[in-house]
Amino acid sequence: MTTLLRPMSLTAELTYRCPLQCPYCSNPIHLADYQPELDTETWKRVLREAAELGVIQAHFSGGEPLLRKDLPELVRYARECDLYCDLSTSAYTATRERLAALKDAGLDAIQVSLLDSRKEGNDWVGGAESFKKKCDAIRWAKELGFPVSLNAVLHRHNLDHVEEILRLALDWEVERIELAHVQYVGWAFRNRTALLPTRAQLEHAQDVVARMQDEARGKLFILHVLPDFYQAVPKACLQGWGTRFMTVAPDGAVLPCLSAREIPGLHFPKVTEASLETIWFNSEVFNQFRGTAWLPEPCHSCERRDIDFGGCRCQAFLFTGDAGRTDPVCHKAPDHALVEEALRLAQAPARPFEYRTFKPAPTAATH
Amino acid sequence: MTTFDPKRPRLASFARYRWDKIREQHQIVYPEGVLVLNGTGAEIVKRMDGRTLEEIVGDLEAAFARSGLRPDVLNFLTGLYDHGLLNRDDPA
């Protein structure tokens, strides 16, 4: 049994610091509460423990992981532990020298976020002039021989540019692009009314993507992750709580999901308190929503019980105040009307963003 | 894809073969994904080092004293291609 439960992926959130202020950031709202950051030696221990526990991939993320001076040292160590290493970056602070150092350290792949196909849209959403820096960084990464993946986060302000985004990816000759609709947790939940696309936008984009997938076949791998708000059934969040994924946050808290730490009542042990193995197998928080025994109705008797595990715990909490309820995205959920209401509000003209900041407004601006 | 016929199949640049000693599995790892291979798949992938398709088929047929493996190998490669895990520079 324990062999089935070993984690495959570690998201190493090295820092919550970031030069961008994307209003859909998956980091927690109360960023300033989670300090100080782990030091280099502790991160190395985390990487080693993760590999020993069965983790295959170390996903270096943040915040902006390039802000950590020890990133090449950590990548080199992770590769020594036989971990596949990739980096998720805004590229805002990338230089050719830094990328070369990461190549030398053995980094396997780079994912660069792309906020829009157009400079003005990209720079507006991120709250900083990052478009040109992203273009430069992608070119350097290609020159250095990195496989590059673009991560284009989609929402109502850029969904109509999806063909342009894909043509940029083709022009840049990147290997892969992930078209990922905003997940409405963290900052994105605050900004959901400003970000949710309309159904018409989504249907148009799906047609465009299907056509472009045919056109790009063999040149560019296009992964399209559909927005769960417009699905009849919820996403199989994490492929099940505590089954494949673990996240270590900048302060060392070990999370089943990188968005879960602001669910009240859950205690997240830190790597400084126990080993990753103990936390993964024995901690209360990793066992709380593991498997299907805990599921409420209508999930427990649902034929999709072992497919989606009741959906996303963060989404259930954000909408209903109770992380143990059925994900309200599901058409069978008792709270489904809350999602319908959010979609109804999204048909209205967009409201201004509340940008990500270390000093958030006390109450959400877009409720 | 009946027309799929790569000349020198190789893994995509971001994909790496590894033996997982904890799970005792052959795997291809790539950004945010792991493809678990069966023994036959692993034998094919280990030979994807610049050899031609015909060389790979010939090597496998010799190693396992079998003939007629070409359709199985092509079928496996098509699966990799559809996962985006074959080198895109290879003519398809």
Interface residues (C-beta under 8 A of the other chain):
Chain A: T3 R6 M8 S9 G54 I56 Q57 H59 D82 Y84 D86 D108 A109 Q111 G145 P147 S149 E175 R176 E178 R217 G218 K219 L220 F221
Chain B: A12 S13 F14 R16 R18 D20 I22 R23 Q27 V29 Y30 P31 E32 V34 Y81 G84 R88 A92
